[in-house]
Amino acid sequence: MSAAAQPERPARATRPARPAPVAPAMDLQALITDPETRIVVCCGAGGVGKTTTSAALALAAAEAGRTVVVLTIDPARRLAQSLGLVELDNEPRRVEVPGADGELHAMMLDMKRTFDDIVTAHSTPERGQAILENPFYQTLSSSFSGTQEYMAMEKLGQLRASDQWDLIIVDTPPSRSALDFLDAPNRMSRFLDGTMIRLLTAPSRSGFKIASAGFMFFSRIISKILGGQLLRDISAFVAALDTMFGGFRERATATYELLRRPGTWFVVVATPEPDALREASYFVDRLSAEGMPLAGLVVNRTHPPATTALSATRAEGAAEEVAEAGGPGAGLAAAALRVHAERMLLATREQHLADRFTSAHPEVAVRTVPAAAGDVHDLDGLRGMADALTGADDDTPTGTPRTRVLPARRA
């Protein structure tokens, strides 16, 4: 059969463009002003802006008439700087907010002081002093892995129990897994109540004067590994702390359950970067598995363009035409068009990453927050971020909803 006689193939049907996933809108203004909301926990990977987000939400809530305390676990002291304070310590400190209908207080966790306060409050003066002076306790309370997260939970429980605050906002520790503080109480309890620790104090707890031969053999081995003095310090510490074990477990359980009750909300914070959104996806899955109430995802430091009417391709083409045409101001106009093209490409990349998250978690509400021109270091800067966090979803210069960086593509 000749080429001319071959039957004509039907044209391939073109697939319709797949519409971009659209995430539900997150109304943070309604969340922080609702009297039923008592705790907001901001979590996410390190360096995504959790501290600033926490402070901005606290400021917005105070200006809306609530009595708020924001607790930061961040040792970098960024919260104090952004609130205009020289420093923060382990007790809530009032922040003057001119014109606010409510009150704003801020504090930074001092994990050793918090641990010292627990020991003092839950033991006799003699036993408490023995614990505080114990070398092993001094190491545990200041540098042991998980102590910071455990004390964050302790402090949160104390703040909530005081019933002094309408709203508590927690800025979680800057660790790789910002949900470590959920695991810390159980880890601490398991450590203090672990098999090895219990073996070290078995004779003193049982009341026997003479340890068994098996225990003495075990003790000699451990003594060679840890050193005799450290072994004695651990044994003396656990013996003195023995009556507090139940309190550790009870408070850990109570605070953990508090985080699951109505009135508590988690806000996951991320930047439009693959690693940060991958961590955010992990946090969302973990919160869901733990039955923790999730308010949604804040995608921080986005770069929306000044207008979405001109695509990157058209802006690049226009820049070339203007540059070739020449004339007064042509160079400046071409440069502005190229800057817009670069901004559109960046926004497109960021939106693509956000869409991937929404495709995996279509039920999670999203709020995008544009990057600030500089570091947030005062109340005015915080107020600007608060406006971006709590403003109406469709109230933006370009009309693009605050759930997105760019308008959604339609089929």
Secondary structure, DSSP 8 states (H G I E B T S, - for coil): --TTTS------------------B--HHHHHH-TT--EEEEE-STTSSHHHHHHHHHHHHHHTT-EEEEEE--TT-HHHHHTT-S---SS-EEE--TT-SSEEEEEE--HHHHHHHHHHHTS-HHHHHHHHT-HHHHHHHHHSTTHHHHHHHHHHHHHHHHT--SEEEEE---SSSTTHHHHHHHHHHHHHTSHHHHHHTHHHHHT-SS--HHHHHHHHHHHHHH-HHHHHHHHHHHHHHGGGHHHHHHHHHHHHHHTTSTTEEEEEEE-SSHHHHHHHHHHHHHHHHHT--EEEEEEEEE---S-SSS-HHHHHHHHHHHHHH--TTHHHHHHHHHHHHHHHHHHHHHHHHHHHHHHH-TTS-EEEEE--SS---SHHHHHHHHHHHHS-TT-STT---TT-SS-----
